[in-house]
Amino acid sequence: MNFITNPTMSLTVDECKRFEKQGWIGPFSLIDDNFINATLDEFHLRKSEFYWPNVKDEYAYDKSGKLLWFKSLHCHLSRVSEIVTHPKLIKMLTVLHGKRIMAWGATITTRHPGQAHRWHGDIEHYKWTGLSVFLGLRNASSMACMKVIPGSQNWGVTPQELGELSEPELLAKAQQFDPEASIVQIPCDEGDYFIFSGRLWHASENTSQKTRTALIAQYSGTDEIVLIPPSYRTPICWDDMLRPECIIIDEI
């Protein structure tokens, strides 16, 4: 059971410039099918230990201490920890972020056939600067992964702030910021990942006939103060006492 990629691989200058302009880059290969199976086996075995958004109205971890925050998989599941700290991934993230980083969030998401996730920007990364990673685990494909609006990470506004809009209405709003704005479907197969700015406008819709599973990991500089949102409803009322578990990444 091994990773399948060269851990010394990093990004070219042109790739960094493309990321700065578009807000995302990839996909790149990372893990094989055996590692995917081991990751999902461990996840399903221990999933009940975590406080998931659909359990209660609030998203923050259970203050009784019985459950862990749903984005803390990287600190408690060995396979997820190996993925989020993989040298190839960290090299790229460090180059793009320009400083030493830490992993503060990792969760596994499932999208059933026909299921969609609304257009949004990661509200945590509007509170502090950060990067996110999407890694396809099971049934990832161009029909089941994320779609983005390139360049939207620079507009200073989230789709959530624009209200409930249809996709054509949202695109029309985007074209007020950039007349050439368009929606791009990111191709990403099983074991592949792409990196994106947490402020990039993104959404997902599983138009395939299979349930898709993916890992989402989130990073920031070690000089940032990272918090757990008490709720994902806007406006966010941050609580300085709600701090996520983090992994400080040693420089590669």
Sequence and secondary structure as in RCSB ss.txt:
>XXXX:A:sequence
MNFITNPTMSLTVDECKRFEKQGWIGPFSLIDDNFINATLDEFHLRKSEFYWPNVKDEYAYDKSGKLLWFKSLHC
HLSRVSEIVTHPKLIKMLTVLHGKRIMAWGATITTRHPGQAHRWHGDIEHYKWTGLSVFLGLRNASSMACMKVIP
GSQNWGVTPQELGELSEPELLAKAQQFDPEASIVQIPCDEGDYFIFSGRLWHASENTSQKTRTALIAQYSGTDEI
VLIPPSYRTPICWDDMLRPECIIIDEI
>XXXX:A:secstr
  B S TT    HHHHHHHHHHSEEEEEE B HHHHHHHHHHHHHHGGGEE TTTSS  S  TTSSSEETTBGGG
T HHHHHHHT HHHHHHHHHHH S EEEEEEEEEEE TT EEEEE  HHHHHS EEEEEEEEES  TTTSEEE T
TGGGSS  GGGG S  HHHHHHHHHHH TT   EE    TTEEEEEETTS EEEE  SSS EEEEEEEEEETTS 
    S SSSS    TT     EE    
